[in-house]
Amino acid sequence: MRVRDLLAPSALGLRLLAAEDELDRQVGGVMTTDLHDPGRYLHGGELVLTGMLWRTAPEDSERFVRTIVAGGAVALAAGEAEVGPVPADLIDACRRHRMPLLAVPDHTAFGAVTEFVGRQVSADRAADLAALVDRHRMLVSAAGGGGLDAVLDLLGGDLDLDCWVLTPTGRVIAGPADRLSAEDRDQLARTHLAAQRQRRRPPHRARLISGSYSLLPAAADPAADSPLADWVLAVAGDVTEWTAKRQQLAENLARLVAAERVRRDEGRRLRRRLADEVLTLLQRDADPAEISRALHASSAMAVRYEGASPAPAGEGTWLVLSAESTGLPDGALRSIMEEALADTSDRALVAGSGSTAVGVLPAPDAQVPAEALRELLAPLEAGLGSEGRITVGVCAPAAEAGGLRGALEESRHARRIAAARVGRVCVAGPEELASHVLLLAAVPDEVRRAFRSRLLDRVIAYDIEHQADLVRTLEAFLRSDGSWTRCAAQLHVHVNTLRYRIGRIEELTGRDLSRLEDRVDFYLALELA
């Protein structure tokens, strides 16, 4: 179709504002964007649809138009629903660059424009297999995740091709979820992350009990150093054995998924700013009413623009999570936590920068036990390098917005407990804050090492030299609360043998295991070991 077809009286009600001499250009597709620099996602021949949210000053128009011209766009359509009439500076920029500019009135949805273009273009492309994806590219941009499902349903019905879009934690974004078990999703996510970490060239192949799969990265930002927040396209079968045209179809589909991820992230930009504002309010101990307004504004935005579930009446319980990473690019943790917490709540709010992130989840989504969160994040271990690590602390639910400041501090204490553990992904919950573990986490490493060494080094050395099993005996004795008979039965030794071993421990350490204070010291030293 040509640009002038968009101006037909029976079409969409669009108005021409600039470059009336360029209306014979061929339109090959549509891209919906509010990015400041969408050039890298243009392939040439697109009608660019924009709500003009990128424009904060008149000079932004010149830069935006110059970018889409360089990317090969054939026309620009600006929506008037969000920011009002098309500004004169954008009209002038389009005239200078001979870029046809169309105004989209507030009563015309972007989805209607994409569908109109799709119908016109599809007649010329119906015979081309790879165009099955291109025909629906704009429908996805306008319709969100439902658009991806529509494309995957089409491929499954017309080509008998099963595909899924997964997050790095194995959540299904689109595709027939009932035909992919939780175990398979977990293995596919781990295979993808391991291959990305090793920088293997895609597609990555996974052979599971249920069959073979091909994995194609769908990176929102190809220049990013970490795949831990990117989606992955899983295709049933081995695409390397397909014909060239069918392989091109899979690659086009992966690009479409990446474009959908970009669209979704654009919708989150304003909510991210609100998340940072909430964190700032919490850190300066602002008025609870001000915090509550910001939280509810974020929830309303998620419902309106991202299709999130509405907040239940009288909602007022919140959960705070604190996370920290090592060995990851700055800012990667925030995206990782956004994707992971979306498994739990579509209204989760994540703030942060650098290597830290803070998440706030509204009730009733806020019932997230630490162990459940640990299992949710577990697949990410496959994508963490030798220096990579993620630690998360979870607070107890706060009944009101006024309790969020304390909840934030509680989650940070819990994160320090998680950081004291061994493992690449560690999570600690509020139940551990009333335990000795909290005190141990607050003690400097060198002090902990010295304490453990002072109590156990001689016992461990004796065990190595004599195979005396004193450390295991000490652990069993403390677990038995000092009961000789129960401990002897647990170790399958005579009580006299047990008494001899405990006596030897007391001789080596100069401690008395009949004293509560010495038992506590040994217990803590074993915990540190």
N, C-alpha and C positions, 0 to 999 in steps of 0.2 A: 504494500500500500504506500501511498504518498502522503506527505504532511498535509496537503490540501484536503485529503479525505477526512481529516479530523474536524474540518470546519463545515462539513455538510450540514444543511439546516436540520436534517432529521437525526443527526448524530448526537453530540454531547453538550451542545451549548457553549463551546469554547470560543474565546474571542482572540483575534490576532492583534498583537501589539507591536511587532517588529519583524523586519526582513520579509516583506511580502513578495519579494522576487525569488525567494528560495523555497517555495512551497512544493516544487516537484521532486524534492529529495525523497529517497526511498527509506521507509521506516522498517527496520528489521526486528525491532523488539522494544521493550520498555524497561527502564531502570528507575525504581523509586528510591530516593536518597535525600538525606539532609546532612550528609558528611560535608565538611569544609573542602576536602580534596577527594572526590570520588573517582578520579581519573584511572586508578589502577584496576577498578572493577568494570570499566567500559571496554567493550570489544569492538565497537564501531557499529554505526547504524541505529543506535538507540534513541528513542524519545525519552528524555530525562524528566521524571515527575518529581517535584519538590514542594515541600511545605514552607520553604524559605527560612527554616529555623536556624540555618547556618549564618544568616545575615544579622550581624550586631552593629554594623556601621556601613555607610554608603560604599566605602572602598572595598568591602567584601564582595560586591556584585561583580566588579571587574575580575577579581581573582577567580571566582567561581566559574564565570562564563569562559574565561581563558582556559581553565582546566578541562571543562567538558568538550570544548572545541578540540583541544589537543588529544582527547580520548576518542574522538571520532563520532560524538553525538550529532544527530541531524536536526534536533529541535529540543526546545525547553518548554515545559508546561508548568506554570507556577500556581499552586493552590492558594485561594484567598480565604479559606475557612479559618486558618489559625492566626495569621498576622494581618489580615485585611488586604486592601487593593495592592496590586503589584507596584512597587516603588519606581519612581522615575529613573533612579540610578541603574536599576536592573534593565529597564527598557533601553536606556542609552548604551549600556555595555553590549547588549544583544545586537543593537544596530551597528555598533563599531565592528563587531566580529561576524556580522551577517548570519546570526543565529536566529532562526524563527522562534519567536516567543509567543506562547499561548497562555491566556489567563483561564484558570479552571474555577468557575464560580463555586460558591460554598455549597450549593445544592447538588453538585456533581461529585460523586465519590471517586477517589483514585482507582478503586476496584473496577468501577464501570469503564474507566478509560483503558485499563489494562485488558479487560475482557474484550472491549471493542477492537483493540489492536490485535489481540490474539486471534479473534475470529477472522479478521481481514488477512492476517499474515498466514494463518494455518492453511488456507486454500492453496497457497503457492508451495508450501513445504510438506504437505501431507505425505509425500512419497519418500521423504528423507528420514531414515531411522533416527539419526542423531537429533533431528528437530523435534522429536517427541518431548525432549527436555526443554528446548528453546521455546516451544509454543506455550509452555506453562511457567516460564521464568518470571514473568510479570505478575501472574496470578499469585505465585508464591510471595512476591514482594509485597503485594497488597493484602493478602489474606493471612499471612503469618504461618504458624505451624500447621494449620489445616491445609494450606496449600501444598506443603511437602507431602502430607498424607495423600492428597489427591494425585500427585505425580507418581508416588510409589504404588498406589492402587492401580493407576493406569499401566505402569510397567508390569505389575504382577498379572493383571488381567489380559493385556494384549500380547505380552512377550513371555509370560510365564517366568518372570524374573523377580525373585524375592530379594528385597533390599530393606535395610534398617538404618536409621540415623541414631547413633549412640553418643552419650557423653563419656568422658574419660572414666566415670565411675560405673558405667554400664547401664544408665537409665535410657529408656527408649524415647527419643524425641519424636520419631515418626516411623511408620512401618507396622506390620502385623505383630504386635508384642506377644500375642498368645502363641506364636509359632517360634519363639526363641526363649528358651528356659533361662531362669536367673543364673544358673551355673554357666550356661553358654555365653550369656552377656558378660559375666565376670571374666571369663577366659578370653573373650574377644577384646575386651578393654585392656586387659593386661598384655596381650600379644601386641596390640597396636602401640601401647606406650613403650614397651620394651624395644620394639623395632624403631620407633622414633628416637628413643634415647641412644640407640646404637647407630643412628643416622643411616639406616638401610633405605634403599630406594623403593618407593611404593610401586605397585600394590604389595601389601604385606599379606602373606598367606597363613591361614590358621586351619589346622586339621583337628577337628573335634570328633567326639563319638557320633554326634548328630550329622556330621558331614564336613565338607571343606568350605571355607569362606575366603573372600578377598577383602582386604581392608584398605580404604583410600582416605588419607587425611583430608579434612575439610577445614583448613585453617582460616579463621577470620582475618588474621594478619600473617601473611606468609613470611614476614621478616621477624616474627616473634621467635625467641630462643627456646620457649617452653611449650610443649604440646599438651600440658596437663589441664588446660582449660578448653581445648579445641574439640569440636565434634569429629566423629569418624563415620564414614559411610561403609557399612558392612553389606557385601553382596554375596549371595549364595553361589558357590562354584568358584572355579579358578579362572579369573579374567584373562590370564596370560595365555590360555588355550583358546580364547575366542577369536573371531574374525576382527580385522582392523576396525571395521565400522562399529561393531558391537563394543569393542574396547573404548572407542571414542564416545559412545553413549555413556559408559560408566564414568569416564573422565568429565564429561559435561555435567553429569548428575552431581559429581563431587563439587564442581564449581558452583552449581546452583545451591547446594547445601551451604557452602561457604558464604554465598551472597545472602542467604536467608539468615545466617548467623549474624552477619553485619547489620542487616535490617533490625534484627532483634536487639542488638547492642545499641543501635541508634535510639530505639525506644526507651532504653534504660538510662540514657545519659542524664536526663533530668532527675531521675530517681537516685542516681549515684550522687548528684550534687546534694540532694536532700539527705542522703545517708551521711555524707561528710558533715553536713550541718548538724545532724542529730549527734554525731560523735563530738563535735565541737561543743554543743550545748551540754553534753554529759560531762565533758572534761572541765568545763568551767562552772559546773554545778548550777545550771540555769533553773529558772522557775519551772516546776513540773508541768504547768499548763502550757508553757511554750514548747516543751519537749513533746507533750501529748499531741499538740496541733501538728507538729512536723511529722510525727509517726503516722497519724491518721491521713495526712495529705499524701504521704508515700503510698499507703495502702490503697487510697482512692485512685491514685495515678496508675497503680499496677492493675486495678480492676478495669479502668477505662481504656488504657492503651495497650495492655499486655494480656488481657483476657483472664486475669487472675480471679480466683473465687472471691465473692464479696465477703466482707468482714461480718461475723455474726453480731446480732444486737447485744449491746452491753459489754463488748470485748474490752478487756483491760489487763490481761496477763501477758507478760513478755519474757522472753528468754534471751540472754546475752552470751555470745561466744567470743573468745579471744584466740587468735591464731598467730603463729609466727613461723617463718620459714628460713632455712639456710640453703645455700647452693642453688637458688632460683633467681631469675632476673627480677629486678625491681618492678613491683606492680603486678607480677604474675599471681601472687597469692590471692589478691582480691578477686580476680576472675575465677580462680580455682574454687574459692569458697562460694562464689555466686552460683557456679554450676552445681556444686555439691549440695548446697542448701536448697536448691530448686527441687531436689528429690523430696524434700521434707515440707517445704512451703513455697508456694508461688508468690508469696508476698514478703519473702525474706529481704532484709535491708542489709547491705554489706558496705562498710566504709573502710578506708585505710589507704596506705601507700607504702612504697618500699617493700620491706619484708614482713610487715604486720597487717592484720585485718581484724575488724570487729564486725560481728553479725548480730542483728536483732531480729527475732522471729516473733510474730504475734500469736496469741492463743486463738483457736485450740491447736495450732500447728506446733506449739512450743514444747510438747512432750517428747523430747529427744534425749533419751538416755545416752550417757557417754559411750557405752558399749555399742549401741546401735550406730552412733556417729562414727565410731572406730571401724565398724564393719563397712559402713558406707564409703569411707575414704580409703579402705584397704587396697583397692586396685591401683591407686596412685603410686604405691610402692614400686611398681614395675617401671615407672617412668622417672624415678628419682635416681640421680647418679650417686657416686660413692660419697659425695659431700652433701647430697640433698636430704632435707628433713623437713617435716611439718609437724608442729605440736599445737594442740588445741585444748583450751580449757572451757568448761561449761558450768554456768552458774545454776542455782535453783531458780525457778520461775519467780519473777517479780510481780506482785499483785497489781501495782499501779505504776504509772510513768515516773512517779516520784521515787520509786525504789530502784530505778535503773542505774543510778550512779553507784549505789552499793553493789548492784548486780555486776556492773562492769569491773569493779575492783575484785569481786569474788571470782569472776571468770579469769582474771589475770593471775590470781593466786593459783587457781586450778591449772592454768597453763604452765606455770613454773613447776608444778608437780609432774605434769606430763613431760616437761623438758628434762627432768632428772631421770627418766626411764631410758631403757635401751630399745631402739627401734627407729625406723624411718618415719612412721606415722604413729604418733602417740596422742591419746586423748585421756583427760582426767575430768571427773565430774564433781559435783558439789558434795557428794557423800564422803569424799576423801578429804574435805577441808576440816573435818572434825577429828582427823586421825593424826598419828605421829608423822605420817607421810608429808604433811604440810610443813612441819618443823624441819624435816630432813631436807626438803627441797629448798628451804631458805638458807641452809648452811653452805658456805663456800666449799668448792670441790676439794681444795687442799686440806681444809679442816676435816672433812668427811674421810678423806684418805688416811689422814694421820690417826683419827679415832679408830677406824677399822683395823689399821695396821697394828696399833698398840694392843688391841685385844685379841686379834686372831692370827697374826703372823707366826708366832711360835707354835700355835696349835696346828696350823696348816703345814709348817715345816716338819713337825713331828709325824703328822699323817704321811707325808711324802716319804720320809725316811723309814717308818715302821709299818706302813699300811694299817694304821691303828683305827681308822674310821672315827676319829674323835669329833670332827666337825659335824658329821651326820648324826652322831650320838647327841651332841649339844642341841642341834635343831630339834630332834625328837623329844628331848627332855623338856625343852621350853614349850613345845606344842602340847605336851602332856601335863602342863601346869605343875611340873615338878613331881608328878606321881611316879614313884619307882616301879610299881607293878605294871601300870599302863604303858610306861615307856619301854620296859623290858619286853613286854608282850609285843609291842609294835616292832621292836628291833629283832625279836626272836632270839634273845639272849637271856642268860640267867641274871637274876637281880644282882648277884655278887659281881658278875662281869660288868654290869652297868655301873655299880658303885666304884669299881676300880677305874673305869674310864672317866667318870666325872671327877674322881679324885686326882687323876692325872691332869685333867684340864685345869683344875684349881691350882695344882702345883706349878704348871707352866705359866699361868697368868697372874697368880697371886690374888685371885678373886675367890669369893665364897658363894656358891650357887644356892645356898640356903637363904641368902639375903635377897630381898626384892630388888634393891637398887642394882646389884650386880647382874641379876637376871635381866632387868630392863636394858642394861648396857650391852649385854651379849645379844639380846634380841635386836637392838638397833644396829649393832655391828654386822649381824648376819643379813639384815635388810639392806644395808649398804653394800654388802658383798654381792 
